[in-house]
Amino acid sequence: MARDSCLARVTAGVAVGGAVGGAVGAVYGTYEAIRFKVHV
């Protein structure tokens, strides 16, 4: 029981970390693209 709880917490942590990292990366990437006037 405790092992499943630990695995669930790790999985949730990875999901949250990935979501936050992706969001920060998208915002930073957009900022850099605008700053360097990169037009696709």
C-alpha positions as CSV (number, residue, x, y, z in Angstrom):
1,M,0.0,0.0,0.0
2,A,2.8,2.4,0.9
3,R,4.7,1.6,-2.2
4,D,1.7,2.4,-4.5
5,S,1.3,5.7,-2.6
6,C,4.9,6.6,-3.1
7,L,4.8,5.7,-6.8
8,A,1.6,7.8,-7.2
9,R,3.4,10.7,-5.6
10,V,6.4,10.4,-7.8
11,T,4.2,10.1,-10.9
12,A,2.2,13.2,-9.8
13,G,5.4,15.1,-9.2
14,V,6.8,14.2,-12.6
15,A,3.5,15.3,-14.2
16,V,3.4,18.6,-12.3
17,G,7.1,19.3,-13.0
18,G,6.7,18.6,-16.7
19,A,3.7,20.8,-16.9
20,V,5.4,23.7,-15.1
21,G,8.6,23.3,-17.0
22,G,6.8,23.2,-20.3
23,A,4.8,26.3,-19.5
24,V,7.9,28.2,-18.4
25,G,9.7,27.0,-21.5
26,A,6.9,28.1,-23.8
27,V,6.7,31.6,-22.2
28,Y,10.5,32.0,-22.2
29,G,10.7,30.8,-25.8
30,T,8.0,33.2,-26.9
31,Y,9.7,36.1,-25.1
32,E,13.1,35.3,-26.7
33,A,11.5,35.0,-30.2
34,I,9.8,38.4,-29.8
35,R,13.0,39.9,-28.4
36,F,15.1,38.7,-31.3
37,K,12.3,39.4,-33.8
38,V,12.2,35.9,-35.1
39,H,9.2,35.6,-37.5
40,V,8.3,32.1,-38.7
